[in-house]
Amino acid sequence: MHEANYSPLLLFVTTLLVVSCHSTQPAAQQDMKHGENVVAGKLETLAFNFNSTNATHLAYGIAANVLAALLYGSNFVPVKRIETGDGMFFQWVYCASIWSVSMFADLILQSPKFYPFAMFGGVLWATGNIAAVPIVKAIGLSLGSVIWSSSCLLIGWASTRFGWFGNPQDVPRPMLNYCGAGLCLLSGLIFFFVKTDVDLHPSSESIPLLLDRRSTSCSYGPSSSEFWMDVIRPKTRRFIGCLLAVVSGLLYGFSFAPILYIKSHSSCPDSVFHGASDYDLDYVYAQCCGIFVASTVYFAIYCAVMNNRPRVYSRAVLPGLFSGLMWASATYCWFLANNYLSAVISFPIVSAGYGLVAALWGTLVFREIKGLVNCLIFTLAFCVVLAGCLLTILSKL
């Protein structure tokens, strides 16, 4: 998984060449030239193998990034037309599915050392994800995903590039990386001007499975499942949805900080994280444990606030499980891409990529974006994000 380091071998071969040149007698000019040709051939072979390895890792990293963007951008599609009410029950089912997938993957990885501090990142992620359903209901899947992915990109890329929580990560062409990340962020700002048409009640099932029948007086209409997002004015709903999307994205971006901190202190003898793995996949299970624990605590608090009458929608169970499966799979692809490339490369590509995928779902399938002007703005943002991803990839070459 890790990129091989040929520098010591190249240095050793070069040293042999220098010693050979100084120790050879003039009478052996032909033998010396033959030796130089042999060494030069070995150097060319090593350089070719090194470039081939880099090209292979680049291809694997791009493939993992693309798959992660597709899964992240599609993970809310199964519940788009399913009534989820205030989203708290869906949140718990969603996070339970994430934890189940990570537990199975942890067994495949032979259960690497568990660092409880990595769970804190999962707590941050689960906190941000509470607002996912209200965001989608308020401003739609397309605009919501683009906004939270843009704010996630800003925090995630900057923290890895400048080493806010660990060692800064360098790239061969930093200016291209800056431009690529900037264009990806700009695409999110352009998407903000796209107006969306959102249906608050996408499904005929708007009655919770668990409901106090006495309090509703046998009235089973949509009003029985109303919550605050359903009754506010459209402009206010759009503003609140955008604000929640920004906050959620910031929490998503900060959720990777504990892992970066652990990895950066793995070489410090005095640190409790001394000897920690550099392999990102070894920390996914701990993060997912934090996600499940936090979501369970939040759901318990929600049940207490609701006087043990939570709004449980039966049709959201299977789609919620499938959405969690997609998110967990996307996370493993993303962390795998970090090992082939680096987080400073993967963050802009995945964050902008899954926002674009979600926007395509919202536009082409759910018809959230209508009108010529909106389509033109969407096309412009589409071109900007593609250019940003391309520059980010080129900064690695």
N, C-alpha and C positions, 0 to 999 in steps of 0.2 A: 504493500500500500504506500509505503513511504518512498520518496524519490531517492534514488541511489546517489551517493556522493563519490565522484570519480577524481576529485582533486588530489588526494594523496597518491593515487596510482599514477596520475599524470605527472606529478612532481617527481616521483621516484623514477619514472622512465626518462624524464628530462635530465635528472641528475646523472643517470647512467650514460646518457649521450655526451654530457660535458666531460665526465671522467674519461670516457673512451677517446674523445678528441685530444685531450691533453696527454694521455699515456701512450698513444700509438706512435711508433717510430716512422720517420719519413719513408722508409723502404716499404712500408705496408700501406701505402696510399690507397691501393685498390681494395684492401680488406676494410679499411676505415670507411670508404665510400659505400661499400656493401652494408656495413653495420649501420651507417646513417640511413640508408634506404630502408633497412628492416625496421629501425626505430620509427622512422617517419611513417611507414606503413601501419605500425601499431598505433601511433597517435591518431592517424586518420580513422582507423577502425574504432578506436575509443570515442572519438568525436562523433562518428556516425551513430554508434550505439547510444551515446548520450542524447543526441538530437532525436533519435527514434523514440527513446524513453520519454522525453519531454513531449513529443507529438502525441504519443499514446495517452499520457496522463492528461494532456489538454483535451483530447477527444473524449475520454471518459468523464472528465470534469464537466464539459459542456453538455454531454448527454444526461448526466445526473442533474445538472441545473435545469435543463429543459423539462425533464420528468417532474422535478420538484415544483416548478412553476405551473405545470399543467394540473398537478394534483392539488396544490394549494388553491389555485384559482377556481377549481371545480368542487371543492369540498363542501360548499354550502348549496350547491345545485340540488341535491336530493331533497332538501327541506324548503326549497324556494316556494313551492306551491302547497306546502303543508302548514296548517295553522299551528303555531307554537306558543301562542299567548304571550306572556311576558318573557319567555325564553329560559327560565330558570330550570325547569325540568329537562328541556332539551340540552342545556349546558351540562347537566350532570350525566346524562346518557352519553353525550358526546365525549366527555372527559373519561368516562369509564371505558369506552371503546379504545381511546388513545392509550390508556394505561394497560389494557389487556394486550394490545399489539406490542407495546414496548416490553412487556414481561416475556412474551414469546421470543422476541428478538434478542433479549438479554440471555436467554438460554442458548440460543444459537451462537452468541458471542462468548459463551462459556463464563458468564457472570463475572465481568471485570469488577475491580474494587469499587465499592459504593461510597460516594462522597455526599453526605447529607447537605452540604452547602449548595450543591447543584440543584437541590429541591427548591431553593429560594427563587431560582429562575422560573420554575414551573408555577410557583405561587404568583409571580408577577404576570405571567402569561394568562393564567386562569382569571386573574382580576380584570385584565383587559378584555378577555373574551366574554365576560358577563354581558357586555354591551353589544355583542355581535348581532343578536337577534333584533333588538331595538334599532340598531343602525340600519340593518337590511330593510326593516319595515319602514323606516323614516325616509331614507334616501336611495334605497335600492341596492341590489347586489353589486352592480357595476361601479357606481360612484363611491359607495362605502368601501369596497375593497381597494379601489385606487387610492383613496385618501389615507386609509390606515397603512397601506403598503408604502406610501411615500414617506410618512413620518417614521415608520419602522426603518426604511432605507437610510434616512438621515442619521438616526441614532446608531444603527448597526454598522454602517460603513464608517462613520467618523470614529466610533469607539475602536474599531479594528485598525483603521489606517493610522490614527494618532496615538494608539495605545492608552486609552482612558482607563481601562481595567486590566491591562496586561502589556505585553511587549508590542510596540508598533510593527505593523507588517509593511514591508517595502515591496515595490513592484519595479520591473525593469524600466518602464516608461511612466513615471508618476503623473506627468501632465495629461496623458491620455486617460489615465484612471480618474483624475479630477474632472476632466471634461465629460467622461462617460457617466460618472455618478451625478454630475450636475444636470446633464440632459435627462437622466432617469427621474430626478427630482422635479425638473421642469415639466415633464410629461404629466406628473401628478397634479401640478398647479394648473395646467391647461385643462385637465379633466374636470377640475373643480367648476369650470364655467359651463359644463354640460348639464342641462336640465333633464331630470328623470321623471318618468310617470310611474308611480308605485301604487299597487293595489294593496290596501291594508289587510284585506281578508281574502287571501288567494284560494281558500278551500271552503267547501260547504261545512266541514266539521269545525265549528267555532265554539262548541260546548266542551268544557273540560270533562275528563272522565271522572275525576273526583270533585264533586261540587255539593255544597250544602243546599239540598232541595228546599228546605224550609225558608231559607233566606231569599230564594228567588221566586217563591210562590208559584211554582210550576211554570215559570216563564223560561223558555229555552232558546230565546232568540239571541242574536249577536251581542246584545247589550249585557248578557250575563257573563261574558268573557272579556269585556272591555278593560283595558288598562290605560295608563296615562298617555301612552303614545297615540292611542286611537282618538282621543278627544281634544287634542290641541290643534291649533290652526296650522295650515300647510307651511307657511313661511317660518313659523316658530319651530315646527317639526323639522324642517330642513336645516335650520341653524343648529338645533340640538343634535341632530344626527351627524352633521359635519364635525361639531365639537367633540362628540363622543368618539368619532372615528379617529380624530387626531390623537386623543388621549390613549385610545386602545393601541394605536400604532406605536406610540412612545413606549408603552409598557411591553409590547411585543419586542421592540428593539432592545430594551434593557434586560429582557429575559435571558439573553445570552451572556450577560456580564459575568455571572458566577463561573461559568465554564472558562471564559477567557482568563479570569483571575486565577483559577486553579492551575491552568496550564502554564501561565506565566511564572508561577511560584513553584513549579515542579522541580526546578534546579536549585532552589534555595535550601541549603542544609538546615537552617533554623525554622523553616516553615512547616506547618502541619501537613502541607500538601507536597512535601518533598518526595520525589519519585513517582508523582502522578503521571498518568498516561498522556501522551500527546495526540492520541487517536480520538477524534471528536465523538465517534459512535459510542465510546465507552461511557459517556455521560448522559446519553439520551434517556436511559431507564430512570436514573435519579431525577431528571427533570420532569419526566412523565409522572413519577410518583408524587412530586410536588403539585403537579396539575390536578391529579385525582384527589389528593388530600384537601387541597384548597377548595375545589369545586364541591366536595362533600360537606365541608364546613359551611360554605356559602349556602348550599341547598338546605342544610339543617337550620340555619338562621332564617332563611326565607320561610320555611315551614312554621317556625315559631312565630314569625311576624304575621303570617296568614292564619294564626290560630289553628294550626294543623289541618288546614284546608287548602293544600297547594293545588295549583291548576296543572293537572296532569293530562296530557293529550296522547292517547294511545297510538295514533297514527304517526307520531313523531319518533317512536322508539326505533324501529328498523332503519329509517333514513338517518337518524342520529348516530346509530352504530356504524353505518356505512360511511358517514361523513368523518367520524373519528378514525376509521380505518384509513381513509384517504389522507387525513392530516398527518397521522403517525408515519405512514409510508413516505410522504413528501419530506418529513423532517429527516428521516434516515437518508434519503437521497441527497438532501441539502448538506448534511454533515459529511456524507461521503464525498461530495464535490469539494468541500473545504480541504479535504486531505489531498485530493488530486491537484487542486489549484490553490486557493487560499480564501479566507473569509472576506478579505478586502475586494476580491474579484467576484465571489459568489453572491455577496449581499446585494449589490446593485442589480445583478442579472435576475436573481430569484424574486426580489422584492418588486421590482418593476414588472417582471414577467408575469407573476401571478395576478397583479392588478390588471394587466392587459388581458389576460385570459378571462378573468371575472367580468371585465367590461365587455368582452366579446359575447360571453354567455348572456349578459343582461341586454345587449343590443340585438343579437341575432335570434335568440330563443325566447326571451321573456319580454321583448319589445319595450324595455324601459327607456330607451333613447329614441325619440321620434323627431321628425322635422329636418329640413335641409341644413339649417345652421348648426344644429347639434351634431349632425352627421359629419359636417366639415370639421368642426372642432375635434370630434373623436378621431377623424382621419389624421389630422395634424398631430395630435397627441400620440397616435399609433406610430407615425413616422419618427417622432422625436425619441420615443422609448426604444425603438429598434436601433436608431443611431447610437443612443447611449450604451446599449448592450454591446454593440459592435466595438465601440471604442474601449469599453472595459475589457473585452476579450483581447483586443490588440495590445493593451497595456501589459499583458502577460508575456507576449512574444518577444 
